[in-house]
């Protein structure tokens, strides 16, 4: 598969810087920023998603290091969620052509909408979330990864938005710790997806590196800003981000007529 004309590197770096700053602030990869902007500069849909994912490898690794240096990360949980995410993404990708993506996107968007309302009204964990056994925590973390990876593989959204929300509400992590853990988990899912995309020649490595370089700088800026903000304020802002993603997903779903 031949790839289109090369885009000016400074545009890719600027896109990455913007996405990395947002991603570093909220513990997400930044794909909701990268993909639309890559489409603007001339990428087709498949190449935009593939390039975004390759850049996210660099962004989330940088974010994980930044949060880890401040002690705001649960590496063990991140690994469990990440492994679940890889499995979930494979399942989602497999079912993409067998199940109505439109219906599942509506279900996913509804889940995000409920989660956003919960985060905005108060991001307190569910009762008993902090008193779970190690086995229960591991199983729930794996389930969170499966869910996040499933929707990421099926409809190209999810990832950090799902992981941060559910690790706060179900496992009782603080907002900062949830974001650092999310970065750790997304290293696994983004690497797995990028390997597939490279094999299928969906991405030019230089493009991913250019976006990722800007994203790494942005991730440092965003994560340091987030670490200086109170958890309650950050949770509220994150809730509005989730609300935006949910409404955007609804809009894109109902804008397109069912096949």
Buried (B, 14 or more C-beta within 10 A) or exposed (E): EEBEEEBEBEBBBBBBBBBBBBBBBBBBBBBBBBBBBBBEEEBEEEBBBBBBBBBBBBBBBBBBBBBBEBEBBBEBBBBBBBBBBBBBBBBBBEBBEEEEBBEBBBEBBEBBBEBBEBBBEEBEBEEEBEEBEEEEBBBBBBBBBBBBBBBBBBBBBBBBBBBBBBBBBBBBBBBBBBBBBBBBBBBBBBBBBBEBBBEEEBBBEEBBBBBBBBBBBBBBBBBBEBBEBEBEEBBBBBBEBBBBBBBBBBEEBEEEEEE
